[in-house]
Amino acid sequence: MSRQTKGFTLIELLVVISIIALLIGILLPALGAARRSARTMQCLSNERGHGVGFIGFALENKDLLPHSYYSIPDASEPTGFRQADWSVTITGYMTGEEATYQAGTEAVETFACPSNALGGGSKHYSTHPVLIPSLGFGGPDDQKTVSSQSRTTEIMVSADGAQVPNLNDDAVADAYQIYDGDNLSDSGKWYFDSTDSDNNDEIAEGPNTDENSSQGHIRWRHGSNESINMLFLDGHASTIRKGEVLNRNIRLDR
């Protein structure tokens, strides 16, 4: 007796395809959200590592925090200058290996935010301009000690920074030190006074883009461009949404 096999009808195939398409439509956003969450967590891990580096530096350097960047004359160097930035300075305290300053190189993983928009660059995080000052660029040069600050759980050390495209390669972009008070706070005041009525006002958000005009601003690149990761002076890092970064987070204790 012959056996008859029954195939799918056209309607049955269309129903199966529709179900698969529906499942894909449901799962893809969830997978995208999971990837974004994973990138945010990796960025937080990077910043916690930076915290270890900053504290390690302070422990070996009379409680001082490092300069964000310096370039000083040194005849022993091939360029005639000795250069370093904060990422180079703290690397040894994070990995146990010395690092050298090379401008324009691609960031090692711990200084590269996985959510960055423009690819390479030596680092994608910006430091507080007074707490971690640059040397010899017109601003305050004095390094700060950790013990000089009593509100270590709420004072920002660094955060996601806007990338600035390299003139020779738009796909290579560094984040630079936060420049001045106007980039973070409408008040432009860098020191905390408990009697100030605007301590709990939110900071100015800035342009939230990666271009030359955004240099020195923080970058809200997580959570669909609505949040940043921020490292605090006690070493912890948190994801913070727009409207939650306050003047008190950028004002230092005198």
N, C-alpha and C positions, 0 to 999 in steps of 0.2 A: 504494500500500500504506500503510495507516495505521500511524503510529508510536505505540507505547505508552510512556508515561512512568511510571516507578515511583517512588512517594513513600516516605518513611521509614515504617517500621512503628512501632507504638507502642513496642515493645521497643527499637528502635534509638534513638528519641527519648529514651527514659528513660535509655539508656546514655550518650548525649551529654550530657544534663542532669546525670547523675551525675558525669561526667568534669569538666564545667565547675564543678560545686559543689566537687569535690575540689581542683581547681586554685585556686579562690578560697580554700578553707580553708587551702591551703598558702601562698598568696601574701600573704594579709592580715596574718598575724603578722609576716612579713618586712617588709612595707611599714610596719607600725606600729613595728617596731624601727628601721627606717631613719629614720623621722620623729623618733623619740626621740633617735637618734644625732645627727641634724642639729641638733636643738634644743640638745643638750649642746655640740656644737661651736660653735654661735653664742654660747652663754653663755661658753664659754672665750675666744672672740674678744673679747667684751665685757670680760672681766676683764683680758685682756692690754692692752686699751686703757686701762683704769683704771690699770694699772701704768705706762704711758707718762705718764699725767696726774700720778700721784704723784711720779714721778722728775722730771718737768718742773717741778713746783712746788718740789721740793727744790733743784733747780739754781738757781732764782731767789730762794730764800728761805733762804739761809745753811744749806743742807743739812737744813732742818727739814721734817718731814711736817705736813700740815694738821690742823686740828681736825676732828673728826667733825661737830660742830654748835656754833654759837655764836649768842647773841642778846645784843647789847650796846647800851646807850643811845646813841642818835644823833639829835640834834634835827633834823638835815637830812632824816631819813627820815619819810615820811608817818605811819608807825606809831609813831614815836618810838624805834624800835629798828633796828639793822642786823643782819640775820640771814643766815646761810649754812650750808650743810652741805657735807660733803666732795665730794658729787657736783657741786654748783655750783662749788666752789673749783677742781676739777681740769678742768672742762669746757673752759676756755680753752686749757689745755695739750694737750688732745686734738684740738680742732677749730679752734682759732684764733679762736673767737668767744666773747664774754663771755656769761655766764649770770646770771640773777637768781633769787633764792630766792622760790619760790611754793609755800607749803605746800599739800598735798592735790592738786596737779596730777598729770596722768598722766605716767608716766616716759617720757623719750625712749628710743629703742631701745637705746642702749648701756648704760642702767641698768635695763632691763627684761629679766629672765630669760625666755626664750621658754617655759620649762617651768613658769612660775609658775601657781599654782592659782586665784588670786582676782582676776585681771585687773589693774586700774590701780593707781595709787600712784606716788610720785615715784622710788622705787628698790626693788630686790628683793635687795640685797646688804647684809651687815652687816660693820662694821669692827671691828678689834681695839681694845678699850676703853682700853688703855694706850699702845699704839703710835700710835693715831689717837684721842686723847681728846676728849671733849666739854668745852666751856669752861663752868665755873660750875655744874656739876650735882652737886657733892659728891665727885666722884672726882678723880684726879690731873689737873691742868690742863696740866702741862708738856708741850710738844710734844717729840717725839723727833727726833734727827737720824739720817739713814741711816748715816752713818759710825760711829755709836755701836754698831751691831750688826754682829757679825762673821759670824753664821750666816745670812746673807741668803737662802741657798737653801732654808732650812727653816723660817723664821719666817713665820707667816701675817700678811697685811695685811687681807684681807677674804675673805668666802666667801658662798655662798648663805645668805640669812637668812629666818627665819620671817616671814610677812606677818601684820600685825595689821589686822583689818577696821576701816574707818572707821566712826565712830559714826553718821554720816548716810547711809552707803552701803556696804553689806557687800561690794560688788563692787570697792571701791577700798581697797587695802591696801598700806601701806608695810612695809618691813623696817627695823628700828631697830638702832642700835649694840648689839653684844654687851654685856651689862650687867656681869657680874662673874664671878669665878673659878668660882663654883659652877655657873654655866651651862655651863662648858666642862670644868672639871677638878675631880675630887673633892678634889684637894689644895688647890685655890684659890690656888696659888702662881704668881705672874706672872713670876718671874725665874729664870733658868737657873743651876744649879750642877751642874757635871759630876759631883760626888760624890753627887747625889741618885739613889737607887735606882729612883725611879719616872719618870724622864725618858722612858722608852720605853713607859710604860703608856698605853693608849688613853684618850681623853677620854670624859667622859659624853656619851651621844648626845643627850639631851634628848628632848622629847615628839614631835618631828618632825611637828608639825601647824601649821596657819595659823589661830591664834585668839589672843585677848588673853592667855591664860595662857602662850603660847609666846613672848611678846615678849622679845627679847634672846637668843634661841637661834638656832643655825645650823639650816638646813633641808636635809635629805637628799632633794632632790626629783628627782634624776636616777637613771637606772638602776633604775627601778621602786622608787623611794624607798629606795635603798640606797647612794647616793653623792652627793657634793657636788663642786662646782667651787671651787677655792681659789686665790687670788692670793698669791704669796710676795714677799718684800721685794726679791728680785733682779729682779722683773718677770715671772717666768714663772708660768703658771697650769696647774693639773693637775686631772684628775678623780680623786677619792680615795674609796674605799669605806669603809663602816663598819668600824671596827676598825683603820684605818690612819692616823687622825689622832691624833697622840700629844701628850703633855704638852710635849715638846721643841718642837713646832710652835707652841705658844702662849706659851712662856716666852721672855722677852727677855733679851738680854745686858745686864748692868748698865753 
